[in-house]
Amino acid sequence: MGPDVAVLRRSREFRLLFALAAVSAGLYGVQRPSQDALVPALLARDDLPAAAALTGVLGNVAMLAGPLAGGGIIALAGLPAAYAADGASGLAGLAAVALMRPVPRAAPEGQPGLRGLTAGLTYDWSRHELMGS
């Protein structure tokens, strides 16, 4: 093990970074199911393929444009400006969530419990295109 790795292992900031990454991943895991359930609740069934495609494209654009914009801000205005822009975008996201209206709950479909799970798995096994996903 090289000296750089030893220094990083003892670094308090390095441990804090991993802790924050774990918290972020945990919060994402809690948030993601509700986000995935929102689109079918808002759109007609025929619009779901287009919405899924648009969601995928927007996700890829965000993964490319975010670091590009961050690097550009750092190069042009410095690190404090990049942190300020990141903070402002976070506040804009919180404001957008605060302005959202509650989505009405859909009536539950299918069979709850173990029978519903068994029916779902049986359906999955019968559809070969689902087996790869």
C-alpha positions as CSV (number, residue, x, y, z in Angstrom):
1,M,0.0,0.0,0.0
2,G,1.4,3.3,-1.0
3,P,1.8,6.4,1.2
4,D,-1.0,8.2,-0.5
5,V,-3.5,5.5,0.3
6,A,-2.4,5.4,3.9
7,V,-2.9,9.2,4.2
8,L,-6.4,8.9,2.7
9,R,-7.4,6.1,5.1
10,R,-6.6,8.3,8.0
11,S,-8.2,11.4,6.6
12,R,-11.2,12.6,8.4
13,E,-12.5,14.3,5.3
14,F,-12.2,11.1,3.3
15,R,-14.4,9.2,5.9
16,L,-16.8,12.1,5.9
17,L,-17.0,11.9,2.1
18,F,-17.9,8.2,2.3
19,A,-20.5,8.8,5.0
20,L,-22.1,11.5,2.9
21,A,-22.1,9.3,-0.1
22,A,-23.8,6.5,1.9
23,V,-26.4,8.9,3.2
24,S,-27.0,10.2,-0.3
25,A,-27.4,6.7,-1.7
26,G,-29.8,5.8,1.1
27,L,-32.0,8.9,0.5
28,Y,-32.0,8.2,-3.2
29,G,-33.2,4.6,-2.5
30,V,-36.1,6.1,-0.4
31,Q,-37.0,8.7,-3.0
32,R,-36.7,6.7,-6.2
33,P,-39.8,4.4,-5.8
34,S,-42.1,7.4,-5.3
35,Q,-40.5,9.1,-8.3
36,D,-41.0,6.0,-10.5
37,A,-44.7,5.8,-9.4
38,L,-45.4,9.4,-10.1
39,V,-45.2,9.2,-13.9
40,P,-47.8,6.4,-14.4
41,A,-50.1,8.3,-12.0
42,L,-49.9,11.5,-14.1
43,L,-50.0,10.1,-17.7
44,A,-52.3,8.0,-19.8
45,R,-51.1,4.5,-20.4
46,D,-50.4,5.2,-24.1
47,D,-48.0,8.0,-23.2
48,L,-45.8,5.9,-20.8
49,P,-43.3,4.7,-23.5
50,A,-42.7,8.3,-24.6
51,A,-42.4,9.4,-21.0
52,A,-39.9,6.7,-20.2
53,A,-37.8,7.6,-23.2
54,L,-37.9,11.3,-22.3
55,T,-36.9,10.5,-18.7
56,G,-33.9,8.5,-19.9
57,V,-32.8,11.2,-22.3
58,L,-33.1,13.9,-19.6
59,G,-31.2,11.7,-17.1
60,N,-28.3,11.3,-19.6
61,V,-28.3,15.0,-20.5
62,A,-28.1,15.8,-16.8
63,M,-25.3,13.4,-16.2
64,L,-23.3,15.0,-19.0
65,A,-24.3,18.7,-18.6
66,G,-24.0,18.9,-14.8
67,P,-20.3,18.1,-14.6
68,L,-19.6,20.2,-17.8
69,A,-21.4,23.2,-16.3
70,G,-19.6,22.7,-13.0
71,G,-16.2,22.5,-14.7
72,G,-17.0,25.6,-16.8
73,I,-18.1,27.6,-13.7
74,I,-14.9,26.6,-11.9
75,A,-12.7,27.5,-14.8
76,L,-14.5,30.9,-15.4
77,A,-15.4,32.0,-11.9
78,G,-13.6,29.7,-9.4
79,L,-14.6,27.2,-6.8
80,P,-16.7,29.5,-4.6
81,A,-18.9,30.4,-7.6
82,A,-19.4,26.7,-8.3
83,Y,-20.5,26.0,-4.8
84,A,-22.8,28.9,-4.9
85,A,-24.4,27.7,-8.2
86,D,-24.7,24.2,-6.7
87,G,-26.4,25.6,-3.6
88,A,-28.7,27.7,-5.7
89,S,-29.7,24.7,-7.8
90,G,-30.4,22.8,-4.6
91,L,-32.6,25.6,-3.3
92,A,-34.4,25.7,-6.6
93,G,-35.1,22.0,-6.4
94,L,-36.5,22.4,-2.9
95,A,-38.7,25.3,-4.0
96,A,-40.0,23.2,-6.9
97,V,-40.9,20.3,-4.6
98,A,-42.6,22.8,-2.2
99,L,-44.7,24.1,-5.0
100,M,-45.9,20.6,-6.1
101,R,-49.5,19.6,-5.4
102,P,-50.2,16.2,-3.9
103,V,-50.9,13.5,-6.5
104,P,-54.2,11.7,-5.9
105,R,-53.7,8.1,-5.0
106,A,-54.8,5.5,-7.5
107,A,-57.1,2.6,-6.5
108,P,-55.0,-0.4,-5.7
109,E,-55.0,-3.0,-8.4
110,G,-54.4,-6.7,-8.2
111,Q,-53.9,-9.1,-5.3
112,P,-51.9,-7.8,-2.3
113,G,-49.6,-10.1,-0.5
114,L,-48.0,-13.3,-1.4
115,R,-50.6,-14.2,-4.1
116,G,-49.9,-11.0,-5.9
117,L,-46.1,-11.6,-5.7
118,T,-46.5,-15.1,-7.0
119,A,-48.7,-13.8,-9.9
120,G,-46.2,-11.1,-10.7
121,L,-43.3,-13.6,-10.8
122,T,-45.3,-16.0,-12.9
123,Y,-46.0,-13.2,-15.4
124,D,-42.3,-12.2,-15.4
125,W,-41.2,-15.7,-16.2
126,S,-43.7,-16.0,-19.0
127,R,-42.3,-12.9,-20.7
128,H,-38.9,-13.6,-22.2
129,E,-38.2,-9.9,-22.9
130,L,-38.4,-9.2,-19.1
131,M,-35.9,-11.8,-18.1
132,G,-33.0,-9.7,-19.2
133,S,-34.1,-6.7,-17.2
